[in-house]
Amino acid sequence: MQLFIVALQYFYVIIKERIGIRLGQKNKLVAKLKSNPRDFTFSEAETLLSYFSFVRDNKGKTSGSRVVFTSNKYKTKIILHKPHPRKERLEYQVKQLIEKLESEGLI
């Protein structure tokens, strides 16, 4: 019984640390996005959307660089353009993402 309690406490600590790390990363990405950075990348946007339970869904074989993010929780679809050859999103794209997330009450 004693061993079970120790194991349970150990797993609680591990889970608490992992959740804390994830929330910290989410908050950092939200803060970075709200500061209208010039270096906000597509992968950072994708990571942030995944924290809000959005899933990447390419619009088929002919979608090109357009990527749709959908969520079962939210009615909205977020369409992002995957920039190439650069990694950073353009300023107007960052503003559109901020507006969309604010309209859903996510940030």
C-alpha positions, 0 to 999 in steps of 0.5 A: 500500500505504501508503494502505491501511494509513493507511485501515485505521488510520483505520477502526480508530480510528473503530470503537474510538471508537464501541464505546467510546461505546456501552459507556460509555452501557450502563454508565451506564444499568446504574448508573442502573438499579441506583440505583433512580431515580424518573426511569428512563424507558421509552425508557432501559429500551428502550435498555438492553434493546437493548444486551442484544440484546432487540428490541421486539415489540408484542403485537398491535393489542390489546396497549395499552401492554404491550410485550414484549421478546424475544431470540434469546440469552436464553429470557426475555421481558420485558414492560414497561408503557409509561407514559402520560402520564408518561415515568418508570417506577414504582418497582416496575416499575424493581425488576422490571426489575432482578430480571429482568436479574439473574436472567438474569445481565445486570447 
